Amino acid sequence: MDSHGNPKLILYKFRWVVLICFTLSLVSIGMLGCTCTTTASLVKEIYNLSVFGSNLANFAYSIMYIPGNFISIFVLRRYGVKISIVIGALLFITGA
């Protein structure tokens, strides 16, 4: 506590490592989404899919965003930032 009775703020240097990991994961997710959008016409031709089938990866991301958000908030509160980033990165790698 400081002299006014407020909690003292302690800043750790490790927070930058966590911030960089989080930022890199968001950038990679965005890059994967852009890649799926631009290659949809090629995938459609190569695998003889419909337009819906070729855009299914983007639809799945959009559909799963809301329930995944609630799950990620639960994991973040229960297990902390480190575990939630690791789980998210592993799920992203599996999905990619």
N, C-alpha and C positions, 0 to 999 in steps of 0.2 A: 504494500500500500504506500502511496505517496503521502505528502504532508496534508493533503486535502481529503484523504480517506478513499481515494479512487484506486482501483486496481492498477498496479504498475504493468506497463506493456513491455514484454520481452520479445525482441525480434531476433530470430535465429537465421543464420546464413543458409541453412538447409532448405528454407522456404523457397529459395530461388531454384533449387534443384527440382522441387516439386512443381513449381510454376513452369519451368522449362519442359518437364515431362508432360504436364497437362496441355501446354500449348502445342507441343509436337504431336500429341495424340489428336487434338482437334484439327490441326493442319492436315495430318494424314487421312483423317476421316473425310475432310473436305475434298482432298485430292482424289480419294477413291470414288466419292460421289460424282465428281466431274468426269472421271474416267469412264464410269458406267454410262453417263449421259452421252458422251461423245462417241462411244463405241457401240451404241445401241443399234445403229443401222447396219454395221458390219456383223454383229452377232445375229441379227435378224436374217441376213442373207446366208451366212455360213451354216447356221443350224436350222434353217427353214422354220423360224418362229414367227408368231404374230407380233404386232407392235407391242401389245400388252406383255407378251412373254419376254421380249427383249428389254423392256423397261421395268421388269419385275424387281430388279435389285433396288432401283430408286423408290419404287412403290413400297417395298418391304421396309426400307429405312424410314420413310415417311409414316407408315402405319405403326411401326414399333417404337417410334420416338416417344410417344406419350406414355405407354405403359413402362417402357424402359427408363423413362425419367423418374417415375415413382420408385422403381426398384433401385435405381442408382442413389436416390436420396436416402432410402432405407439403409443400403450398404454403407454409404458415407457416414451416416449418423451412428450406425452400430459398430462398424469396424475401423473407421478412420479413413483419412485421405490416401495413405500409402496402399492399403489393401484395395480400395475402390479403383485406384488408377491401375494397379496390376491386373485386377479382374477385367476392367474395361479394355486394357491393351490386349489381353489374351483373347477375349471375345472378338475384338476387332481383327486380330490376326487370323482367327478361325474363320470369321465371316469373309475376310478378303480372299 
